[in-house]
Amino acid sequence: MKFHVPDMTCNHCVQSISTAVQSIQPEAVVVCDLTQHMVEIGDLAQAVPVTPEQLIEALDGIGFEATLVQANA
């Protein structure tokens, strides 16, 4: 899944976002692009799938506005 996170501006933001995502899905691979303000979250295979809404809520909970750009196929 890809999300646009316009207020992600520094490496501290990247670390906070990665921690928030991995708190609800420890196996997730989080790749952040600061210049494009994009967060790609991969490897979400698990018994109980994580929805885009849950990820947006996790990011919102730490103060980041996120918009889904691309869902997993």
Distance bins in CASP14 RR format, pairs under 12 A and 6 or more apart:
PFRMAT RR
TARGET T0000
AUTHOR 0000-0000-0000
RMODE 2
METHOD distances of the structure
MODEL  1
1 21 0 0 0 0 1 0 0 0 0 0 0
1 25 0 0 0 0 0 1 0 0 0 0 0
1 28 0 0 0 0 1 0 0 0 0 0 0
1 29 0 0 0 0 0 1 0 0 0 0 0
1 30 0 0 0 0 0 1 0 0 0 0 0
1 31 0 0 0 0 0 1 0 0 0 0 0
1 38 0 0 0 0 0 1 0 0 0 0 0
1 39 0 0 0 0 1 0 0 0 0 0 0
1 40 1 0 0 1 0 0 0 0 0 0 0
1 41 1 0 1 0 0 0 0 0 0 0 0
1 42 1 0 0 1 0 0 0 0 0 0 0
1 43 0 0 0 0 0 1 0 0 0 0 0
1 44 1 0 0 1 0 0 0 0 0 0 0
1 49 0 0 0 0 0 1 0 0 0 0 0
1 50 0 0 0 0 1 0 0 0 0 0 0
1 51 0 0 0 0 1 0 0 0 0 0 0
1 52 1 0 1 0 0 0 0 0 0 0 0
1 53 0 0 0 0 0 1 0 0 0 0 0
1 54 0 0 0 0 0 1 0 0 0 0 0
1 55 1 0 0 1 0 0 0 0 0 0 0
1 56 0 0 0 0 1 0 0 0 0 0 0
1 59 0 0 0 0 0 1 0 0 0 0 0
1 66 0 0 0 0 0 1 0 0 0 0 0
1 67 0 0 0 0 0 1 0 0 0 0 0
1 68 1 0 0 1 0 0 0 0 0 0 0
1 69 0 0 0 0 1 0 0 0 0 0 0
1 70 1 0 0 1 0 0 0 0 0 0 0
1 71 1 0 1 0 0 0 0 0 0 0 0
1 72 1 0 1 0 0 0 0 0 0 0 0
1 73 0 0 0 0 0 1 0 0 0 0 0
2 30 0 0 0 0 0 1 0 0 0 0 0
2 31 0 0 0 0 1 0 0 0 0 0 0
2 32 0 0 0 0 0 1 0 0 0 0 0
2 33 0 0 0 0 1 0 0 0 0 0 0
2 36 0 0 0 0 1 0 0 0 0 0 0
2 37 0 0 0 0 0 1 0 0 0 0 0
2 38 1 0 0 1 0 0 0 0 0 0 0
2 39 1 0 0 1 0 0 0 0 0 0 0
2 40 1 0 1 0 0 0 0 0 0 0 0
2 41 1 0 0 1 0 0 0 0 0 0 0
2 42 0 0 0 0 1 0 0 0 0 0 0
2 52 0 0 0 0 1 0 0 0 0 0 0
2 55 0 0 0 0 0 1 0 0 0 0 0
2 66 0 0 0 0 0 1 0 0 0 0 0
2 67 0 0 0 0 1 0 0 0 0 0 0
2 68 1 0 0 1 0 0 0 0 0 0 0
2 69 1 0 1 0 0 0 0 0 0 0 0
2 70 1 0 1 0 0 0 0 0 0 0 0
2 71 0 0 0 0 1 0 0 0 0 0 0
2 72 0 0 0 0 1 0 0 0 0 0 0
2 73 0 0 0 0 0 1 0 0 0 0 0
3 17 0 0 0 0 1 0 0 0 0 0 0
3 20 0 0 0 0 0 1 0 0 0 0 0
3 21 0 0 0 0 1 0 0 0 0 0 0
3 30 0 0 0 0 0 1 0 0 0 0 0
3 31 0 0 0 0 0 1 0 0 0 0 0
3 32 0 0 0 0 1 0 0 0 0 0 0
3 33 0 0 0 0 0 1 0 0 0 0 0
3 36 0 0 0 0 0 1 0 0 0 0 0
3 37 0 0 0 0 1 0 0 0 0 0 0
3 38 1 0 0 1 0 0 0 0 0 0 0
3 39 1 0 1 0 0 0 0 0 0 0 0
3 40 1 0 0 1 0 0 0 0 0 0 0
3 41 1 0 0 1 0 0 0 0 0 0 0
3 42 0 0 0 0 0 1 0 0 0 0 0
3 52 1 0 0 1 0 0 0 0 0 0 0
3 53 0 0 0 0 0 1 0 0 0 0 0
3 55 1 0 0 1 0 0 0 0 0 0 0
3 56 1 0 0 1 0 0 0 0 0 0 0
3 57 0 0 0 0 0 1 0 0 0 0 0
3 58 0 0 0 0 0 1 0 0 0 0 0
3 59 1 0 0 1 0 0 0 0 0 0 0
3 60 0 0 0 0 0 1 0 0 0 0 0
3 64 0 0 0 0 1 0 0 0 0 0 0
3 65 0 0 0 0 1 0 0 0 0 0 0
3 66 1 0 1 0 0 0 0 0 0 0 0
3 67 1 0 0 1 0 0 0 0 0 0 0
3 68 1 0 1 0 0 0 0 0 0 0 0
3 69 1 0 0 1 0 0 0 0 0 0 0
3 70 0 0 0 0 1 0 0 0 0 0 0
3 71 0 0 0 0 0 1 0 0 0 0 0
4 32 0 0 0 0 0 1 0 0 0 0 0
4 33 0 0 0 0 0 1 0 0 0 0 0
4 36 0 0 0 0 1 0 0 0 0 0 0
4 37 1 0 1 0 0 0 0 0 0 0 0
4 38 1 0 0 1 0 0 0 0 0 0 0
4 39 0 0 0 0 1 0 0 0 0 0 0
4 40 0 0 0 0 0 1 0 0 0 0 0
4 56 0 0 0 0 0 1 0 0 0 0 0
4 59 0 0 0 0 0 1 0 0 0 0 0
4 64 0 0 0 0 0 1 0 0 0 0 0
4 65 0 0 0 0 1 0 0 0 0 0 0
4 66 1 0 0 1 0 0 0 0 0 0 0
4 67 1 0 1 0 0 0 0 0 0 0 0
4 68 0 0 0 0 1 0 0 0 0 0 0
4 69 1 0 1 0 0 0 0 0 0 0 0
4 70 0 0 0 0 1 0 0 0 0 0 0
5 13 1 0 0 1 0 0 0 0 0 0 0
5 14 0 0 0 0 1 0 0 0 0 0 0
5 16 0 0 0 0 0 1 0 0 0 0 0
5 17 1 0 0 1 0 0 0 0 0 0 0
5 18 0 0 0 0 0 1 0 0 0 0 0
5 20 0 0 0 0 0 1 0 0 0 0 0
5 21 0 0 0 0 0 1 0 0 0 0 0
5 30 0 0 0 0 0 1 0 0 0 0 0
5 32 0 0 0 0 1 0 0 0 0 0 0
5 33 0 0 0 0 1 0 0 0 0 0 0
5 34 0 0 0 0 1 0 0 0 0 0 0
5 36 0 0 0 0 1 0 0 0 0 0 0
5 37 1 0 1 0 0 0 0 0 0 0 0
5 38 1 0 0 1 0 0 0 0 0 0 0
5 39 1 0 1 0 0 0 0 0 0 0 0
5 40 0 0 0 0 0 1 0 0 0 0 0
5 41 0 0 0 0 0 1 0 0 0 0 0
5 55 0 0 0 0 0 1 0 0 0 0 0
5 56 0 0 0 0 1 0 0 0 0 0 0
5 58 0 0 0 0 0 1 0 0 0 0 0
5 59 1 0 0 1 0 0 0 0 0 0 0
5 60 0 0 0 0 0 1 0 0 0 0 0
5 62 0 0 0 0 0 1 0 0 0 0 0
5 63 0 0 0 0 1 0 0 0 0 0 0
5 64 1 0 1 0 0 0 0 0 0 0 0
5 65 1 0 0 1 0 0 0 0 0 0 0
5 66 1 0 1 0 0 0 0 0 0 0 0
5 67 1 0 0 1 0 0 0 0 0 0 0
5 68 0 0 0 0 0 1 0 0 0 0 0
5 69 0 0 0 0 1 0 0 0 0 0 0
6 13 0 0 0 0 0 1 0 0 0 0 0
6 34 0 0 0 0 0 1 0 0 0 0 0
6 36 0 0 0 0 0 1 0 0 0 0 0
6 37 1 0 1 0 0 0 0 0 0 0 0
6 38 0 0 0 0 1 0 0 0 0 0 0
6 39 0 0 0 0 0 1 0 0 0 0 0
6 59 0 0 0 0 0 1 0 0 0 0 0
6 63 0 0 0 0 0 1 0 0 0 0 0
6 64 0 0 0 0 1 0 0 0 0 0 0
6 65 1 0 0 1 0 0 0 0 0 0 0
6 66 0 0 0 0 1 0 0 0 0 0 0
6 67 0 0 0 0 1 0 0 0 0 0 0
6 69 0 0 0 0 0 1 0 0 0 0 0
7 13 1 0 0 1 0 0 0 0 0 0 0
7 16 0 0 0 0 0 1 0 0 0 0 0
7 17 0 0 0 0 0 1 0 0 0 0 0
7 34 0 0 0 0 0 1 0 0 0 0 0
7 37 1 0 0 1 0 0 0 0 0 0 0
7 39 0 0 0 0 0 1 0 0 0 0 0
7 59 0 0 0 0 1 0 0 0 0 0 0
7 60 0 0 0 0 0 1 0 0 0 0 0
7 62 0 0 0 0 0 1 0 0 0 0 0
7 63 1 0 0 1 0 0 0 0 0 0 0
7 64 1 0 1 0 0 0 0 0 0 0 0
7 65 1 0 0 1 0 0 0 0 0 0 0
7 66 0 0 0 0 1 0 0 0 0 0 0
7 67 0 0 0 0 0 1 0 0 0 0 0
8 14 1 0 0 1 0 0 0 0 0 0 0
8 15 0 0 0 0 0 1 0 0 0 0 0
8 16 0 0 0 0 1 0 0 0 0 0 0
8 17 1 0 0 1 0 0 0 0 0 0 0
8 18 0 0 0 0 0 1 0 0 0 0 0
8 20 0 0 0 0 0 1 0 0 0 0 0
8 30 0 0 0 0 0 1 0 0 0 0 0
8 32 1 0 0 1 0 0 0 0 0 0 0
8 33 0 0 0 0 1 0 0 0 0 0 0
8 34 1 0 0 1 0 0 0 0 0 0 0
8 35 0 0 0 0 0 1 0 0 0 0 0
8 36 0 0 0 0 1 0 0 0 0 0 0
8 37 1 0 1 0 0 0 0 0 0 0 0
8 38 0 0 0 0 1 0 0 0 0 0 0
8 39 1 0 0 1 0 0 0 0 0 0 0
8 59 0 0 0 0 1 0 0 0 0 0 0
8 62 0 0 0 0 0 1 0 0 0 0 0
8 63 0 0 0 0 0 1 0 0 0 0 0
8 64 1 0 0 1 0 0 0 0 0 0 0
8 65 0 0 0 0 1 0 0 0 0 0 0
8 66 0 0 0 0 1 0 0 0 0 0 0
8 67 0 0 0 0 0 1 0 0 0 0 0
9 16 0 0 0 0 0 1 0 0 0 0 0
9 17 0 0 0 0 0 1 0 0 0 0 0
9 32 0 0 0 0 0 1 0 0 0 0 0
9 34 1 0 0 1 0 0 0 0 0 0 0
9 35 0 0 0 0 0 1 0 0 0 0 0
9 37 0 0 0 0 1 0 0 0 0 0 0
9 64 0 0 0 0 0 1 0 0 0 0 0
10 16 0 0 0 0 1 0 0 0 0 0 0
10 17 0 0 0 0 0 1 0 0 0 0 0
10 32 0 0 0 0 0 1 0 0 0 0 0
10 34 1 0 0 1 0 0 0 0 0 0 0
10 35 0 0 0 0 0 1 0 0 0 0 0
10 37 0 0 0 0 0 1 0 0 0 0 0
11 17 0 0 0 0 0 1 0 0 0 0 0
11 18 0 0 0 0 0 1 0 0 0 0 0
11 32 0 0 0 0 1 0 0 0 0 0 0
11 34 1 0 0 1 0 0 0 0 0 0 0
12 18 0 0 0 0 0 1 0 0 0 0 0
12 19 0 0 0 0 0 1 0 0 0 0 0
12 32 0 0 0 0 0 1 0 0 0 0 0
12 34 0 0 0 0 0 1 0 0 0 0 0
12 62 0 0 0 0 0 1 0 0 0 0 0
12 64 0 0 0 0 0 1 0 0 0 0 0
13 19 0 0 0 0 0 1 0 0 0 0 0
13 20 0 0 0 0 0 1 0 0 0 0 0
13 30 0 0 0 0 0 1 0 0 0 0 0
13 32 1 0 0 1 0 0 0 0 0 0 0
13 33 0 0 0 0 0 1 0 0 0 0 0
13 34 1 0 0 1 0 0 0 0 0 0 0
13 37 0 0 0 0 1 0 0 0 0 0 0
13 39 0 0 0 0 1 0 0 0 0 0 0
13 59 0 0 0 0 0 1 0 0 0 0 0
13 62 0 0 0 0 1 0 0 0 0 0 0
13 63 0 0 0 0 1 0 0 0 0 0 0
13 64 1 0 0 1 0 0 0 0 0 0 0
13 65 0 0 0 0 0 1 0 0 0 0 0
13 66 0 0 0 0 0 1 0 0 0 0 0
14 20 0 0 0 0 0 1 0 0 0 0 0
14 21 0 0 0 0 0 1 0 0 0 0 0
14 30 0 0 0 0 1 0 0 0 0 0 0
14 31 0 0 0 0 1 0 0 0 0 0 0
14 32 1 0 1 0 0 0 0 0 0 0 0
14 33 0 0 0 0 1 0 0 0 0 0 0
14 34 1 0 0 1 0 0 0 0 0 0 0
14 35 0 0 0 0 0 1 0 0 0 0 0
14 37 0 0 0 0 0 1 0 0 0 0 0
14 38 0 0 0 0 0 1 0 0 0 0 0
14 39 0 0 0 0 1 0 0 0 0 0 0
14 40 0 0 0 0 0 1 0 0 0 0 0
14 64 0 0 0 0 0 1 0 0 0 0 0
15 21 0 0 0 0 0 1 0 0 0 0 0
15 22 0 0 0 0 0 1 0 0 0 0 0
15 30 0 0 0 0 1 0 0 0 0 0 0
15 32 0 0 0 0 1 0 0 0 0 0 0
15 34 0 0 0 0 0 1 0 0 0 0 0
15 62 0 0 0 0 0 1 0 0 0 0 0
16 22 0 0 0 0 0 1 0 0 0 0 0
16 23 0 0 0 0 0 1 0 0 0 0 0
16 30 0 0 0 0 0 1 0 0 0 0 0
16 32 0 0 0 0 0 1 0 0 0 0 0
16 39 0 0 0 0 0 1 0 0 0 0 0
16 58 0 0 0 0 0 1 0 0 0 0 0
16 59 0 0 0 0 1 0 0 0 0 0 0
16 61 0 0 0 0 0 1 0 0 0 0 0
16 62 1 0 1 0 0 0 0 0 0 0 0
16 63 0 0 0 0 1 0 0 0 0 0 0
16 64 1 0 0 1 0 0 0 0 0 0 0
17 23 0 0 0 0 0 1 0 0 0 0 0
17 28 0 0 0 0 0 1 0 0 0 0 0
17 30 1 0 0 1 0 0 0 0 0 0 0
17 31 0 0 0 0 0 1 0 0 0 0 0
17 32 1 0 0 1 0 0 0 0 0 0 0
17 33 0 0 0 0 0 1 0 0 0 0 0
17 34 0 0 0 0 0 1 0 0 0 0 0
17 37 0 0 0 0 0 1 0 0 0 0 0
17 38 0 0 0 0 0 1 0 0 0 0 0
17 39 1 0 1 0 0 0 0 0 0 0 0
17 40 0 0 0 0 0 1 0 0 0 0 0
17 41 0 0 0 0 1 0 0 0 0 0 0
17 55 0 0 0 0 1 0 0 0 0 0 0
17 56 0 0 0 0 0 1 0 0 0 0 0
17 58 0 0 0 0 1 0 0 0 0 0 0
17 59 1 0 0 1 0 0 0 0 0 0 0
17 60 0 0 0 0 0 1 0 0 0 0 0
17 61 0 0 0 0 0 1 0 0 0 0 0
17 62 1 0 0 1 0 0 0 0 0 0 0
17 63 0 0 0 0 1 0 0 0 0 0 0
17 64 1 0 0 1 0 0 0 0 0 0 0
17 65 0 0 0 0 0 1 0 0 0 0 0
17 66 0 0 0 0 1 0 0 0 0 0 0
18 24 0 0 0 0 0 1 0 0 0 0 0
18 25 0 0 0 0 0 1 0 0 0 0 0
18 26 0 0 0 0 0 1 0 0 0 0 0
18 28 0 0 0 0 1 0 0 0 0 0 0
18 29 0 0 0 0 1 0 0 0 0 0 0
18 30 1 0 1 0 0 0 0 0 0 0 0
18 31 0 0 0 0 1 0 0 0 0 0 0
18 32 1 0 0 1 0 0 0 0 0 0 0
18 39 0 0 0 0 1 0 0 0 0 0 0
18 40 0 0 0 0 0 1 0 0 0 0 0
18 41 0 0 0 0 1 0 0 0 0 0 0
18 42 0 0 0 0 0 1 0 0 0 0 0
18 55 0 0 0 0 0 1 0 0 0 0 0
18 58 0 0 0 0 0 1 0 0 0 0 0
18 59 0 0 0 0 0 1 0 0 0 0 0
18 62 0 0 0 0 0 1 0 0 0 0 0
18 64 0 0 0 0 0 1 0 0 0 0 0
19 25 0 0 0 0 0 1 0 0 0 0 0
19 26 0 0 0 0 0 1 0 0 0 0 0
19 28 0 0 0 0 0 1 0 0 0 0 0
19 30 0 0 0 0 1 0 0 0 0 0 0
19 32 0 0 0 0 0 1 0 0 0 0 0
19 58 0 0 0 0 1 0 0 0 0 0 0
19 59 0 0 0 0 0 1 0 0 0 0 0
19 61 0 0 0 0 0 1 0 0 0 0 0
19 62 0 0 0 0 1 0 0 0 0 0 0
19 64 0 0 0 0 0 1 0 0 0 0 0
20 26 0 0 0 0 0 1 0 0 0 0 0
20 28 0 0 0 0 0 1 0 0 0 0 0
20 30 0 0 0 0 1 0 0 0 0 0 0
20 32 0 0 0 0 0 1 0 0 0 0 0
20 39 0 0 0 0 0 1 0 0 0 0 0
20 41 0 0 0 0 0 1 0 0 0 0 0
20 50 0 0 0 0 0 1 0 0 0 0 0
20 54 0 0 0 0 0 1 0 0 0 0 0
20 55 0 0 0 0 1 0 0 0 0 0 0
20 56 0 0 0 0 0 1 0 0 0 0 0
20 57 0 0 0 0 1 0 0 0 0 0 0
20 58 1 0 1 0 0 0 0 0 0 0 0
20 59 1 0 1 0 0 0 0 0 0 0 0
20 60 0 0 0 0 1 0 0 0 0 0 0
20 61 1 0 0 1 0 0 0 0 0 0 0
20 62 1 0 1 0 0 0 0 0 0 0 0
20 63 0 0 0 0 1 0 0 0 0 0 0
20 64 0 0 0 0 1 0 0 0 0 0 0
20 66 0 0 0 0 0 1 0 0 0 0 0
21 27 0 0 0 0 0 1 0 0 0 0 0
21 28 1 0 1 0 0 0 0 0 0 0 0
21 29 0 0 0 0 1 0 0 0 0 0 0
21 30 1 0 1 0 0 0 0 0 0 0 0
21 31 0 0 0 0 0 1 0 0 0 0 0
21 32 0 0 0 0 1 0 0 0 0 0 0
21 39 1 0 0 1 0 0 0 0 0 0 0
21 40 0 0 0 0 0 1 0 0 0 0 0
21 41 1 0 1 0 0 0 0 0 0 0 0
21 42 0 0 0 0 1 0 0 0 0 0 0
21 43 0 0 0 0 0 1 0 0 0 0 0
21 44 0 0 0 0 1 0 0 0 0 0 0
21 50 0 0 0 0 1 0 0 0 0 0 0
21 52 0 0 0 0 0 1 0 0 0 0 0
21 54 0 0 0 0 1 0 0 0 0 0 0
21 55 1 0 0 1 0 0 0 0 0 0 0
21 56 0 0 0 0 0 1 0 0 0 0 0
21 57 0 0 0 0 0 1 0 0 0 0 0
21 58 1 0 0 1 0 0 0 0 0 0 0
21 59 1 0 0 1 0 0 0 0 0 0 0
21 61 0 0 0 0 0 1 0 0 0 0 0
21 62 0 0 0 0 0 1 0 0 0 0 0
21 64 0 0 0 0 0 1 0 0 0 0 0
21 66 0 0 0 0 0 1 0 0 0 0 0
22 28 1 0 1 0 0 0 0 0 0 0 0
22 29 0 0 0 0 1 0 0 0 0 0 0
22 30 1 0 0 1 0 0 0 0 0 0 0
22 41 0 0 0 0 1 0 0 0 0 0 0
22 42 0 0 0 0 0 1 0 0 0 0 0
22 43 0 0 0 0 0 1 0 0 0 0 0
22 44 0 0 0 0 0 1 0 0 0 0 0
22 50 0 0 0 0 0 1 0 0 0 0 0
22 55 0 0 0 0 0 1 0 0 0 0 0
22 58 0 0 0 0 1 0 0 0 0 0 0
23 30 0 0 0 0 0 1 0 0 0 0 0
23 50 0 0 0 0 0 1 0 0 0 0 0
23 54 0 0 0 0 0 1 0 0 0 0 0
23 55 0 0 0 0 0 1 0 0 0 0 0
23 57 0 0 0 0 0 1 0 0 0 0 0
23 58 1 0 0 1 0 0 0 0 0 0 0
23 59 0 0 0 0 0 1 0 0 0 0 0
23 61 0 0 0 0 0 1 0 0 0 0 0
23 62 0 0 0 0 1 0 0 0 0 0 0
24 30 0 0 0 0 0 1 0 0 0 0 0
24 41 0 0 0 0 0 1 0 0 0 0 0
24 44 0 0 0 0 0 1 0 0 0 0 0
24 46 0 0 0 0 0 1 0 0 0 0 0
24 48 0 0 0 0 0 1 0 0 0 0 0
24 49 0 0 0 0 0 1 0 0 0 0 0
24 50 1 0 0 1 0 0 0 0 0 0 0
24 51 0 0 0 0 0 1 0 0 0 0 0
24 53 0 0 0 0 0 1 0 0 0 0 0
24 54 1 0 0 1 0 0 0 0 0 0 0
24 55 1 0 0 1 0 0 0 0 0 0 0
24 56 0 0 0 0 0 1 0 0 0 0 0
24 57 0 0 0 0 1 0 0 0 0 0 0
24 58 1 0 1 0 0 0 0 0 0 0 0
24 59 0 0 0 0 0 1 0 0 0 0 0
24 61 0 0 0 0 0 1 0 0 0 0 0
24 62 0 0 0 0 0 1 0 0 0 0 0
25 41 1 0 0 1 0 0 0 0 0 0 0
25 42 0 0 0 0 1 0 0 0 0 0 0
25 43 0 0 0 0 1 0 0 0 0 0 0
25 44 1 0 1 0 0 0 0 0 0 0 0
25 45 0 0 0 0 1 0 0 0 0 0 0
25 46 1 0 0 1 0 0 0 0 0 0 0
25 47 0 0 0 0 0 1 0 0 0 0 0
25 48 0 0 0 0 1 0 0 0 0 0 0
25 49 0 0 0 0 1 0 0 0 0 0 0
25 50 1 0 1 0 0 0 0 0 0 0 0
25 51 0 0 0 0 0 1 0 0 0 0 0
25 54 0 0 0 0 1 0 0 0 0 0 0
25 55 0 0 0 0 1 0 0 0 0 0 0
25 58 0 0 0 0 1 0 0 0 0 0 0
26 43 0 0 0 0 0 1 0 0 0 0 0
26 44 0 0 0 0 0 1 0 0 0 0 0
26 46 0 0 0 0 1 0 0 0 0 0 0
26 50 0 0 0 0 0 1 0 0 0 0 0
27 41 0 0 0 0 0 1 0 0 0 0 0
27 42 0 0 0 0 1 0 0 0 0 0 0
27 43 1 0 1 0 0 0 0 0 0 0 0
27 44 1 0 0 1 0 0 0 0 0 0 0
27 45 1 0 0 1 0 0 0 0 0 0 0
27 46 1 0 0 1 0 0 0 0 0 0 0
27 47 0 0 0 0 0 1 0 0 0 0 0
27 50 0 0 0 0 1 0 0 0 0 0 0
28 39 0 0 0 0 0 1 0 0 0 0 0
28 40 0 0 0 0 0 1 0 0 0 0 0
28 41 1 0 1 0 0 0 0 0 0 0 0
28 42 1 0 1 0 0 0 0 0 0 0 0
28 43 1 0 0 1 0 0 0 0 0 0 0
28 44 1 0 1 0 0 0 0 0 0 0 0
28 45 0 0 0 0 1 0 0 0 0 0 0
28 46 0 0 0 0 1 0 0 0 0 0 0
28 49 0 0 0 0 0 1 0 0 0 0 0
28 50 1 0 0 1 0 0 0 0 0 0 0
28 54 0 0 0 0 0 1 0 0 0 0 0
28 55 0 0 0 0 1 0 0 0 0 0 0
28 58 0 0 0 0 0 1 0 0 0 0 0
28 72 0 0 0 0 0 1 0 0 0 0 0
29 39 0 0 0 0 0 1 0 0 0 0 0
29 40 0 0 0 0 1 0 0 0 0 0 0
29 41 1 0 0 1 0 0 0 0 0 0 0
29 42 1 0 1 0 0 0 0 0 0 0 0
29 43 1 0 1 0 0 0 0 0 0 0 0
29 44 0 0 0 0 1 0 0 0 0 0 0
29 45 0 0 0 0 0 1 0 0 0 0 0
30 38 0 0 0 0 0 1 0 0 0 0 0
30 39 1 0 0 1 0 0 0 0 0 0 0
30 40 1 0 0 1 0 0 0 0 0 0 0
30 41 1 0 1 0 0 0 0 0 0 0 0
30 42 1 0 0 1 0 0 0 0 0 0 0
30 43 0 0 0 0 1 0 0 0 0 0 0
30 44 0 0 0 0 0 1 0 0 0 0 0
30 55 0 0 0 0 1 0 0 0 0 0 0
30 58 0 0 0 0 0 1 0 0 0 0 0
30 59 0 0 0 0 0 1 0 0 0 0 0
31 38 0 0 0 0 1 0 0 0 0 0 0
31 39 1 0 0 1 0 0 0 0 0 0 0
31 40 1 0 1 0 0 0 0 0 0 0 0
31 41 1 0 0 1 0 0 0 0 0 0 0
31 42 1 0 0 1 0 0 0 0 0 0 0
31 43 0 0 0 0 0 1 0 0 0 0 0
32 38 1 0 0 1 0 0 0 0 0 0 0
32 39 1 0 1 0 0 0 0 0 0 0 0
32 40 1 0 0 1 0 0 0 0 0 0 0
32 41 0 0 0 0 1 0 0 0 0 0 0
32 59 0 0 0 0 0 1 0 0 0 0 0
32 64 0 0 0 0 0 1 0 0 0 0 0
32 66 0 0 0 0 0 1 0 0 0 0 0
33 39 1 0 0 1 0 0 0 0 0 0 0
33 40 1 0 0 1 0 0 0 0 0 0 0
33 69 0 0 0 0 0 1 0 0 0 0 0
36 69 0 0 0 0 0 1 0 0 0 0 0
37 64 0 0 0 0 0 1 0 0 0 0 0
37 65 0 0 0 0 0 1 0 0 0 0 0
37 66 0 0 0 0 1 0 0 0 0 0 0
37 67 0 0 0 0 0 1 0 0 0 0 0
37 69 0 0 0 0 0 1 0 0 0 0 0
38 66 0 0 0 0 0 1 0 0 0 0 0
38 67 0 0 0 0 0 1 0 0 0 0 0
38 68 0 0 0 0 0 1 0 0 0 0 0
38 69 1 0 0 1 0 0 0 0 0 0 0
38 70 0 0 0 0 1 0 0 0 0 0 0
39 52 0 0 0 0 0 1 0 0 0 0 0
39 55 0 0 0 0 1 0 0 0 0 0 0
39 56 0 0 0 0 0 1 0 0 0 0 0
39 58 0 0 0 0 0 1 0 0 0 0 0
39 59 1 0 0 1 0 0 0 0 0 0 0
39 64 0 0 0 0 1 0 0 0 0 0 0
39 65 0 0 0 0 0 1 0 0 0 0 0
39 66 1 0 0 1 0 0 0 0 0 0 0
39 67 0 0 0 0 0 1 0 0 0 0 0
39 68 0 0 0 0 0 1 0 0 0 0 0
39 69 0 0 0 0 1 0 0 0 0 0 0
39 70 0 0 0 0 0 1 0 0 0 0 0
40 55 0 0 0 0 0 1 0 0 0 0 0
40 66 0 0 0 0 0 1 0 0 0 0 0
40 68 0 0 0 0 0 1 0 0 0 0 0
40 69 0 0 0 0 1 0 0 0 0 0 0
40 70 0 0 0 0 1 0 0 0 0 0 0
40 71 0 0 0 0 0 1 0 0 0 0 0
40 72 0 0 0 0 0 1 0 0 0 0 0
41 50 0 0 0 0 1 0 0 0 0 0 0
41 51 0 0 0 0 0 1 0 0 0 0 0
41 52 0 0 0 0 1 0 0 0 0 0 0
41 54 0 0 0 0 0 1 0 0 0 0 0
41 55 1 0 0 1 0 0 0 0 0 0 0
41 56 0 0 0 0 0 1 0 0 0 0 0
41 58 0 0 0 0 0 1 0 0 0 0 0
41 59 0 0 0 0 0 1 0 0 0 0 0
41 66 0 0 0 0 0 1 0 0 0 0 0
41 68 0 0 0 0 0 1 0 0 0 0 0
41 69 0 0 0 0 0 1 0 0 0 0 0
41 70 0 0 0 0 0 1 0 0 0 0 0
41 71 0 0 0 0 0 1 0 0 0 0 0
41 72 0 0 0 0 1 0 0 0 0 0 0
42 50 0 0 0 0 0 1 0 0 0 0 0
42 55 0 0 0 0 0 1 0 0 0 0 0
42 70 0 0 0 0 0 1 0 0 0 0 0
42 71 0 0 0 0 0 1 0 0 0 0 0
42 72 1 0 0 1 0 0 0 0 0 0 0
43 50 0 0 0 0 0 1 0 0 0 0 0
43 72 0 0 0 0 0 1 0 0 0 0 0
44 50 1 0 1 0 0 0 0 0 0 0 0
44 51 0 0 0 0 1 0 0 0 0 0 0
44 52 0 0 0 0 0 1 0 0 0 0 0
44 54 0 0 0 0 0 1 0 0 0 0 0
44 55 0 0 0 0 1 0 0 0 0 0 0
44 71 0 0 0 0 0 1 0 0 0 0 0
44 72 1 0 0 1 0 0 0 0 0 0 0
45 72 0 0 0 0 1 0 0 0 0 0 0
46 54 0 0 0 0 0 1 0 0 0 0 0
48 54 0 0 0 0 0 1 0 0 0 0 0
49 55 0 0 0 0 0 1 0 0 0 0 0
49 71 0 0 0 0 0 1 0 0 0 0 0
49 72 0 0 0 0 1 0 0 0 0 0 0
50 56 0 0 0 0 0 1 0 0 0 0 0
50 57 0 0 0 0 0 1 0 0 0 0 0
50 58 0 0 0 0 1 0 0 0 0 0 0
50 71 0 0 0 0 0 1 0 0 0 0 0
50 72 0 0 0 0 0 1 0 0 0 0 0
51 57 0 0 0 0 1 0 0 0 0 0 0
51 58 0 0 0 0 0 1 0 0 0 0 0
51 68 0 0 0 0 1 0 0 0 0 0 0
51 71 0 0 0 0 1 0 0 0 0 0 0
51 72 0 0 0 0 0 1 0 0 0 0 0
52 58 0 0 0 0 0 1 0 0 0 0 0
52 59 0 0 0 0 0 1 0 0 0 0 0
52 66 0 0 0 0 1 0 0 0 0 0 0
52 67 0 0 0 0 1 0 0 0 0 0 0
52 68 1 0 1 0 0 0 0 0 0 0 0
52 69 0 0 0 0 1 0 0 0 0 0 0
52 70 0 0 0 0 1 0 0 0 0 0 0
52 71 1 0 1 0 0 0 0 0 0 0 0
52 72 0 0 0 0 1 0 0 0 0 0 0
53 59 0 0 0 0 0 1 0 0 0 0 0
53 60 0 0 0 0 0 1 0 0 0 0 0
53 66 0 0 0 0 0 1 0 0 0 0 0
53 67 0 0 0 0 0 1 0 0 0 0 0
53 68 0 0 0 0 1 0 0 0 0 0 0
53 71 0 0 0 0 0 1 0 0 0 0 0
54 60 0 0 0 0 0 1 0 0 0 0 0
54 61 0 0 0 0 0 1 0 0 0 0 0
54 66 0 0 0 0 0 1 0 0 0 0 0
54 68 0 0 0 0 0 1 0 0 0 0 0
55 61 0 0 0 0 0 1 0 0 0 0 0
55 62 0 0 0 0 0 1 0 0 0 0 0
55 64 0 0 0 0 0 1 0 0 0 0 0
55 66 1 0 0 1 0 0 0 0 0 0 0
55 67 0 0 0 0 0 1 0 0 0 0 0
55 68 0 0 0 0 1 0 0 0 0 0 0
55 71 0 0 0 0 0 1 0 0 0 0 0
55 72 0 0 0 0 0 1 0 0 0 0 0
56 62 0 0 0 0 0 1 0 0 0 0 0
56 63 0 0 0 0 0 1 0 0 0 0 0
56 64 0 0 0 0 1 0 0 0 0 0 0
56 65 0 0 0 0 1 0 0 0 0 0 0
56 66 1 0 1 0 0 0 0 0 0 0 0
56 67 1 0 0 1 0 0 0 0 0 0 0
56 68 1 0 0 1 0 0 0 0 0 0 0
56 69 0 0 0 0 0 1 0 0 0 0 0
56 71 0 0 0 0 0 1 0 0 0 0 0
57 63 0 0 0 0 0 1 0 0 0 0 0
57 64 0 0 0 0 0 1 0 0 0 0 0
57 65 0 0 0 0 0 1 0 0 0 0 0
57 66 0 0 0 0 1 0 0 0 0 0 0
57 68 0 0 0 0 0 1 0 0 0 0 0
58 64 0 0 0 0 1 0 0 0 0 0 0
58 66 0 0 0 0 1 0 0 0 0 0 0
59 65 1 0 0 1 0 0 0 0 0 0 0
59 66 1 0 1 0 0 0 0 0 0 0 0
59 67 0 0 0 0 0 1 0 0 0 0 0
59 68 0 0 0 0 0 1 0 0 0 0 0
60 66 1 0 0 1 0 0 0 0 0 0 0
60 67 0 0 0 0 0 1 0 0 0 0 0
END
